């Protein structure tokens, strides 16, 4: 948040089959990876929900920007 307090968010991504066809697999992200997520927030801000539209891992520049269709 604006004060620097860590928050936990629920982030909706695509299903495993769809992501696999887009080149994302179980080894793409590891625990502890720092990522930047851009997406559409849920209707209730206090619930900390987001539908992910783009994902970037700054350490190596890996990016995902896909669709759910």
MDTraj code that builds the backbone (N, CA, C; nanometers):
import mdtraj as md
import numpy as np

residues = "UNK UNK UNK UNK UNK UNK UNK UNK UNK UNK UNK UNK UNK UNK UNK UNK UNK UNK UNK UNK UNK UNK UNK UNK UNK UNK UNK UNK UNK UNK UNK UNK UNK UNK UNK UNK UNK UNK UNK UNK UNK UNK UNK UNK UNK UNK UNK UNK UNK UNK UNK UNK UNK UNK UNK UNK UNK UNK UNK UNK UNK UNK UNK UNK UNK UNK UNK UNK UNK".split()
xyz = np.array([
    [0.0834, -0.1188, 0.0000],
    [0.0000, 0.0000, 0.0000],
    [0.0877, 0.1250, 0.0000],
    [0.0259, 0.2395, 0.0106],
    [0.0995, 0.3658, 0.0044],
    [0.1937, 0.3860, 0.1225],
    [0.1741, 0.3107, 0.2314],
    [0.2612, 0.3203, 0.3488],
    [0.3725, 0.2161, 0.3468],
    [0.3733, 0.1303, 0.2463],
    [0.4756, 0.0270, 0.2364],
    [0.4414, -0.1014, 0.3095],
    [0.3179, -0.1152, 0.3547],
    [0.2747, -0.2365, 0.4234],
    [0.2474, -0.3462, 0.3210],
    [0.3030, -0.4662, 0.3456],
    [0.2807, -0.5777, 0.2540],
    [0.1342, -0.6194, 0.2577],
    [0.0816, -0.6552, 0.1413],
    [-0.0562, -0.7009, 0.1297],
    [-0.0587, -0.8351, 0.0575],
    [-0.1584, -0.9144, 0.0872],
    [-0.1815, -1.0402, 0.0164],
    [-0.2983, -1.0182, -0.0787],
    [-0.2794, -1.0569, -0.2050],
    [-0.3827, -1.0408, -0.3078],
    [-0.4180, -1.1764, -0.3668],
    [-0.5432, -1.1930, -0.4061],
    [-0.5877, -1.3082, -0.4842],
    [-0.5870, -1.2643, -0.6293],
    [-0.5068, -1.3337, -0.7109],
    [-0.4910, -1.2938, -0.8504],
    [-0.5393, -1.4061, -0.9403],
    [-0.6318, -1.3716, -1.0286],
    [-0.6867, -1.4683, -1.1242],
    [-0.5990, -1.4689, -1.2487],
    [-0.5563, -1.5889, -1.2876],
    [-0.4771, -1.6075, -1.4081],
    [-0.5528, -1.7079, -1.4932],
    [-0.5004, -1.7483, -1.6042],
    [-0.5669, -1.8473, -1.6885],
    [-0.5490, -1.9880, -1.6333],
    [-0.6217, -2.0835, -1.6890],
    [-0.6078, -2.2230, -1.6513],
    [-0.4759, -2.2809, -1.7013],
    [-0.4346, -2.3922, -1.6423],
    [-0.3074, -2.4543, -1.6762],
    [-0.2907, -2.4884, -1.8230],
    [-0.3951, -2.5435, -1.8856],
    [-0.3869, -2.5792, -2.0278],
    [-0.3650, -2.4580, -2.1158],
    [-0.4398, -2.3538, -2.0887],
    [-0.4266, -2.2302, -2.1660],
    [-0.2884, -2.1692, -2.1473],
    [-0.2428, -2.1615, -2.0234],
    [-0.1110, -2.1037, -1.9979],
    [-0.0013, -2.1872, -2.0624],
    [-0.0153, -2.3193, -2.0603],
    [0.0824, -2.4068, -2.1254],
    [0.0939, -2.3777, -2.2739],
    [-0.0175, -2.3544, -2.3386],
    [-0.0145, -2.3204, -2.4814],
    [0.0507, -2.1848, -2.5059],
    [0.0554, -2.1024, -2.4026],
    [0.1188, -1.9710, -2.4134],
    [0.2638, -1.9734, -2.3645],
    [0.3159, -2.0929, -2.3352],
    [0.4558, -2.1067, -2.2953],
    [0.4836, -2.0936, -2.1464],
    [0.3792, -2.0925, -2.0644],
    [0.3957, -2.0832, -1.9197],
    [0.3795, -2.2227, -1.8612],
    [0.4763, -2.2657, -1.7795],
    [0.4643, -2.3965, -1.7152],
    [0.4993, -2.3857, -1.5670],
    [0.5036, -2.4984, -1.4986],
    [0.5241, -2.4980, -1.3536],
    [0.6597, -2.4433, -1.3123],
    [0.7551, -2.4365, -1.4042],
    [0.8876, -2.3855, -1.3713],
    [0.9075, -2.2390, -1.4098],
    [0.8062, -2.1763, -1.4659],
    [0.8195, -2.0376, -1.5113],
    [0.8436, -1.9425, -1.3942],
    [0.7695, -1.9588, -1.2875],
    [0.7859, -1.8755, -1.1683],
    [0.8245, -1.9630, -1.0506],
    [0.9095, -1.9101, -0.9657],
    [0.9552, -1.9824, -0.8471],
    [0.9139, -1.9036, -0.7222],
    [0.8962, -1.9730, -0.6096],
    [0.8689, -1.9011, -0.4851],
    [0.9800, -1.7992, -0.4599],
    [0.9409, -1.6797, -0.4247],
    [1.0377, -1.5739, -0.3977],
    [1.0664, -1.4836, -0.5157],
    [1.0226, -1.5235, -0.6374],
    [1.0397, -1.4352, -0.7533],
    [0.9658, -1.3046, -0.7268],
    [1.0319, -1.1956, -0.7543],
    [0.9656, -1.0652, -0.7451],
    [0.9064, -1.0350, -0.8813],
    [0.7791, -1.0000, -0.8811],
    [0.7081, -0.9748, -1.0063],
    [0.6283, -0.8455, -0.9961],
    [0.5973, -0.7906, -1.1122],
    [0.5084, -0.6755, -1.1225],
    [0.3839, -0.7241, -1.1950],
    [0.2699, -0.7070, -1.1326],
    [0.1433, -0.7535, -1.1881],
    [0.0565, -0.6326, -1.2218],
    [-0.0007, -0.6343, -1.3418],
    [-0.0952, -0.5310, -1.3835],
    [-0.2256, -0.6015, -1.4175],
    [-0.3359, -0.5483, -1.3697],
    [-0.4626, -0.6134, -1.3977],
    [-0.5817, -0.5271, -1.3643],
    [-0.6955, -0.5893, -1.3723],
    [-0.8220, -0.5222, -1.3437],
    [-0.8650, -0.5577, -1.2017],
    [-0.8858, -0.4570, -1.1170],
    [-0.9245, -0.4855, -0.9789],
    [-1.0667, -0.5378, -0.9682],
    [-1.0908, -0.6094, -0.8596],
    [-1.2254, -0.6572, -0.8314],
    [-1.3166, -0.5421, -0.7906],
    [-1.4421, -0.5732, -0.7715],
    [-1.5420, -0.4701, -0.7391],
    [-1.5311, -0.4180, -0.5968],
    [-1.4795, -0.5018, -0.5061],
    [-1.4701, -0.4630, -0.3652],
    [-1.3218, -0.4470, -0.3303],
    [-1.2714, -0.3239, -0.3208],
    [-1.1283, -0.3023, -0.2987],
    [-1.0715, -0.3736, -0.1763],
    [-1.1485, -0.3852, -0.0706],
    [-1.1004, -0.4483, 0.0523],
    [-1.0704, -0.5969, 0.0352],
    [-1.1248, -0.6604, -0.0688],
    [-1.1023, -0.8036, -0.0915],
    [-0.9691, -0.8321, -0.1596],
    [-0.9019, -0.7293, -0.2108],
    [-0.7719, -0.7449, -0.2768],
    [-0.7757, -0.8556, -0.3823],
    [-0.8632, -0.8408, -0.4792],
    [-0.8738, -0.9349, -0.5911],
    [-0.8362, -0.8635, -0.7201],
    [-0.7751, -0.9400, -0.8118],
    [-0.7273, -0.8806, -0.9357],
    [-0.7322, -0.9838, -1.0471],
    [-0.7759, -0.9423, -1.1632],
    [-0.7667, -1.0273, -1.2828],
    [-0.6419, -0.9820, -1.3577],
    [-0.5421, -1.0682, -1.3623],
    [-0.4131, -1.0320, -1.4189],
    [-0.4202, -1.0146, -1.5697],
    [-0.3596, -0.9076, -1.6167],
    [-0.3517, -0.8807, -1.7599],
    [-0.2066, -0.8898, -1.8094],
    [-0.1118, -0.8485, -1.7254],
    [0.0302, -0.8522, -1.7596],
    [0.1109, -0.8899, -1.6367],
    [0.2205, -0.9607, -1.6596],
    [0.3099, -1.0023, -1.5522],
    [0.4523, -0.9831, -1.6006],
    [0.5365, -0.9198, -1.5183],
    [0.6766, -0.8979, -1.5530],
    [0.7637, -0.9431, -1.4371],
    [0.8737, -1.0131, -1.4690],
    [0.9745, -1.0501, -1.3697],
    [1.0976, -0.9646, -1.4002],
    [1.1190, -0.8559, -1.3246],
    [1.2272, -0.7631, -1.3556],
    [1.3671, -0.8248, -1.3524],
    [1.3899, -0.9287, -1.2734],
    [1.5240, -0.9866, -1.2607],
    [1.5835, -1.0263, -1.3950],
    [1.4995, -1.0784, -1.4851],
    [1.5509, -1.1211, -1.6160],
    [1.4703, -1.0645, -1.7330],
    [1.3709, -0.9813, -1.7021],
    [1.2920, -0.9184, -1.8076],
    [1.1829, -1.0057, -1.8665],
    [1.1593, -1.1253, -1.8098],
    [1.0543, -1.2129, -1.8622],
    [0.9194, -1.1438, -1.8474],
    [0.8370, -1.1554, -1.9516],
    [0.7046, -1.0921, -1.9496],
    [0.5987, -1.1875, -2.0013],
    [0.4796, -1.1743, -1.9464],
    [0.3614, -1.2431, -1.9975],
    [0.2529, -1.1388, -2.0117],
    [0.1884, -1.1388, -2.1229],
    [0.0729, -1.0533, -2.1459],
    [-0.0168, -1.1311, -2.2390],
    [-0.1140, -1.1962, -2.1837],
    [-0.1954, -1.2852, -2.2650],
    [-0.3430, -1.2606, -2.2487],
    [-0.4170, -1.3530, -2.3026],
    [-0.5619, -1.3453, -2.2941],
    [-0.6130, -1.4690, -2.2228],
    [-0.7372, -1.4653, -2.1854],
    [-0.8008, -1.5788, -2.1191],
    [-0.8919, -1.6540, -2.2144],
    [-0.8895, -1.6184, -2.3407],
    [-0.9803, -1.6790, -2.4389],
    [-0.9198, -1.8027, -2.5016],
])
top = md.Topology()
chain = top.add_chain()
for i, resn in enumerate(residues, 1):
    res = top.add_residue(resn, chain, resSeq=i)
    for name in ("N", "CA", "C"):
        top.add_atom(name, md.element.get_by_symbol(name[0]), res)
traj = md.Trajectory(xyz[None], top)
